[in-house]
């Protein structure tokens, strides 16, 4: 029964992983497996093998959830691209207050100057990057090339690190660098050549990222969450579709924004009632 329960949690995490703006780390906290998850992300092979009853059904569930939900996302992008982007924007906007609450630190009302500077720098870097190199091509890549291999490797690495941190979505980074639809399409049709560099980068990112995240959240939590806040806020610029769509789509897009904000509010409210310890 425990294995089935963990697999079910994995399906939920897999579905969440496909949605930009929804933090996998946050949902892991809500589902009460975050500490166990962080605990097994280690170079210690013996420790990983010993915990197979936890991570194996979890990984299987994540794979199933990601494949099934990615098909839905592709369908939405193909038929309703503008409202879909606005739903994701709503999710991002709704997650900003939750992240902001973590910037000042426990018992502190306002963020420090260094945290504000970190936020501004991260926001500026992201906005400049988007302006200089607009993200997300119209059509996803389907054929692996050496340059694309490097991009997917880096994308998997960065998104894996981001997914470890409660409050930030790893998938949003794929949107920022223009690889989201490529990865989702590859997952939906199980395009092995394209998935190999993503998975390889993710594994490296999880191992290295867990150590980095533990260090940053222990030593400079305010500045770390300040930078995260800047990245998340700037990601709205990265995925902005340019308008609310045509006359028939405007009302639908507005509803999608509201729905996205409601989703983030729900998880943010649950998160606020959940005790989260900084990874150590």
C-alpha positions in Angstrom: 0.0 0.0 0.0 2.9 2.4 0.8 4.4 1.8 -2.6 1.1 2.6 -4.3 0.7 5.8 -2.3 4.3 6.9 -3.2 3.6 6.1 -6.9 0.4 8.2 -6.7 2.3 11.1 -5.2 4.8 10.7 -8.1 2.0 11.0 -10.6 0.9 14.3 -9.1 4.5 15.6 -9.1 5.0 14.5 -12.7 1.9 16.4 -13.8 3.0 19.4 -11.8 6.4 19.3 -13.3 4.9 20.0 -16.8 3.2 23.2 -15.6 5.4 26.3 -15.7 5.1 28.4 -12.6 4.0 25.7 -10.2 6.8 24.7 -7.8 7.5 21.0 -7.7 9.4 21.6 -4.5 6.4 23.3 -2.9 4.1 20.4 -3.9 6.6 18.0 -2.4 6.4 19.9 0.8 2.6 19.9 0.7 2.6 16.1 0.1 5.1 15.6 3.0 7.9 14.0 1.0 10.3 17.0 0.6 12.7 16.1 3.4 12.9 12.4 2.2 13.4 13.6 -1.4 16.3 16.0 -0.5 17.8 13.3 1.8 18.3 10.8 -1.0 19.8 13.3 -3.5 23.3 12.5 -2.7 26.5 11.0 -4.3 26.2 8.2 -1.7 25.2 5.3 -3.9 24.6 2.9 -0.9 22.2 5.4 0.6 20.3 5.7 -2.7 20.1 1.9 -3.2 18.9 1.4 0.4 16.0 3.9 -0.3 14.8 2.2 -3.4 11.3 1.5 -2.0 10.8 5.2 -1.8 12.4 6.6 -5.0 11.6 3.8 -7.5 7.8 4.0 -7.2 8.1 7.8 -7.0 10.2 8.0 -10.3 7.7 5.6 -12.0 4.8 7.8 -10.9 6.6 11.0 -12.0 7.3 9.5 -15.5 3.6 8.4 -15.9 2.3 11.8 -14.7 4.6 13.8 -16.9 3.8 11.7 -20.1 0.1 11.9 -19.6 -0.1 15.5 -18.7 2.4 16.7 -21.4 -0.1 15.4 -24.0 -2.8 17.7 -22.5 -0.4 20.6 -22.6 0.6 20.0 -26.2 -3.1 19.8 -27.1 -3.8 23.2 -25.4 -0.8 24.9 -27.0 -1.9 23.6 -30.4 -5.5 24.7 -30.1 -5.5 27.5 -27.5 -2.0 29.0 -27.4 -2.8 32.5 -26.1 -5.2 31.5 -23.3 -2.7 28.7 -22.3 0.1 31.2 -21.9 -2.2 33.5 -19.9 -3.1 30.6 -17.6 0.6 30.1 -16.9 1.0 33.8 -16.4 -1.8 33.7 -13.8 0.0 30.8 -12.0 3.2 32.9 -11.9 1.5 36.0 -10.6 -0.3 34.0 -7.9 3.0 32.5 -6.7 4.8 35.8 -6.2 3.3 36.7 -2.8 4.2 33.2 -1.5 7.8 33.6 -2.6 7.9 37.2 -1.2 6.9 35.9 2.2 10.1 33.9 2.3 12.5 36.8 1.4 12.6 38.7 4.8 13.0 35.5 6.8 11.1 34.3 9.9 9.9 37.1 12.2 11.1 39.9 9.9 8.6 42.1 8.1 10.7 43.7 5.4 13.5 42.2 3.2 17.1 43.4 3.7 18.8 45.7 1.2 21.0 42.9 -0.1 17.9 40.7 -0.7 16.2 43.6 -2.7 19.4 44.1 -4.7 19.5 40.4 -5.5 15.9 40.6 -6.6 16.5 43.6 -8.9 19.6 42.1 -10.4 17.9 38.8 -11.2 14.9 40.6 -12.6 17.1 42.9 -14.8 19.2 40.0 -16.1 16.1 38.0 -17.1 14.4 41.0 -18.8 17.5 41.9 -20.7 18.0 38.2 -21.7 14.4 38.1 -23.0 14.7 41.4 -24.9 18.0 40.4 -26.5 17.0 36.8 -27.2 13.2 36.3 -27.3 12.2 32.9 -25.9 10.1 30.0 -27.1 10.1 29.3 -30.8 6.7 28.7 -32.5 7.5 25.1 -33.3 9.4 22.7 -30.9 12.6 21.1 -32.0 12.2 17.4 -32.9 15.7 16.4 -34.2 18.7 16.3 -32.0 21.8 18.3 -33.1 25.0 19.0 -31.2 24.0 22.6 -30.3 20.6 21.4 -29.1 22.2 18.6 -27.1 24.1 21.3 -25.1 21.0 23.5 -24.7 18.9 20.5 -23.4 21.7 19.4 -21.1 21.9 22.9 -19.6 18.1 23.2 -19.5 17.8 19.9 -17.6 20.6 21.0 -15.2 19.1 24.4 -14.4 15.5 23.2 -14.1 16.5 20.4 -11.8 18.3 22.8 -9.5 15.3 25.1 -9.5 12.9 22.2 -8.8 14.7 21.5 -5.5 13.8 25.0 -4.1 10.2 25.3 -2.7 8.6 28.3 -4.3 10.2 28.2 -7.8 9.3 26.2 -10.8 12.0 24.4 -12.7 9.9 24.2 -15.8 9.7 28.0 -16.0 13.4 28.1 -16.7 12.8 26.0 -19.8 10.2 28.6 -20.9 12.7 31.4 -20.3 15.4 29.7 -22.5 12.9 28.7 -25.1 13.0 24.9 -24.6 9.7 24.3 -22.8 7.6 23.1 -25.8 10.5 21.1 -27.1 10.9 19.2 -23.9 7.1 18.7 -23.3 6.7 17.5 -26.9 9.6 15.1 -26.4 8.1 13.7 -23.2 4.6 13.3 -24.8 5.9 11.2 -27.7 8.8 9.7 -25.7 11.5 11.1 -28.0 14.5 9.3 -26.5 17.3 11.2 -28.3 15.9 14.5 -27.1 15.2 13.2 -23.6 18.7 11.8 -22.9 20.5 15.1 -22.5 17.6 16.5 -20.5 17.6 13.6 -18.1 21.5 13.6 -17.9 21.5 17.3 -17.1 18.7 16.8 -14.5 20.6 14.0 -12.7 23.8 16.2 -12.6 21.7 19.2 -11.5 20.0 17.3 -8.7 23.2 16.0 -7.3 25.1 19.3 -7.5 22.0 21.4 -6.9 21.0 19.8 -3.7 24.3 20.7 -2.1 24.2 24.2 -3.6 20.6 24.8 -2.4 21.4 23.5 1.1 24.4 25.9 1.3 22.6 29.0 -0.1 19.4 28.5 2.0 21.5 28.0 5.1 24.0 30.9 4.6 22.1 33.5 2.6 18.4 32.6 2.5 17.1 36.2 2.0 19.3 36.9 -0.9 18.6 33.5 -2.4 14.8 34.0 -2.3 15.2 37.6 -3.4 16.9 36.4 -6.6 14.2 33.7 -7.0 11.6 36.4 -6.7 13.2 38.4 -9.4 13.4 35.5 -11.7 9.8 34.5 -11.2 8.5 38.0 -11.6 10.6 38.5 -14.8 9.3 35.2 -16.2 6.0 36.9 -16.9 7.9 39.0 -19.5 9.5 35.9 -20.9 6.2 34.2 -21.7 3.9 37.2 -22.4 2.0 36.3 -25.6 1.7 39.9 -26.8 -2.1 40.3 -26.2 -5.2 38.6 -24.8 -5.9 37.1 -28.2 -8.6 37.9 -30.7 -12.1 39.0 -29.7 -13.3 35.4 -29.2 -10.3 34.6 -26.9 -10.2 37.8 -24.7 -12.8 36.6 -22.2 -11.3 33.1 -22.2 -7.8 34.5 -21.6 -9.0 36.6 -18.6 -10.7 33.6 -17.1 -7.4 31.6 -17.6 -5.4 34.3 -15.7 -7.9 34.2 -12.8 -7.8 30.4 -12.8 -4.0 30.4 -12.8 -3.9 32.8 -9.9 -6.5 30.7 -8.0 -4.3 27.6 -8.5 -1.3 29.3 -7.1 -3.3 30.8 -4.2 -4.5 27.3 -3.3 -1.1 25.8 -3.1 0.4 28.9 -1.5 -2.2 28.8 1.2 -1.5 25.1 1.8 2.2 25.9 1.9 1.7 28.7 4.4 0.1 26.2 6.8 2.9 23.7 6.3 6.1 23.9 8.4 9.1 23.9 6.2 12.6 23.5 7.4 15.5 24.9 5.4 17.4 21.9 4.0 20.6 21.1 5.9 
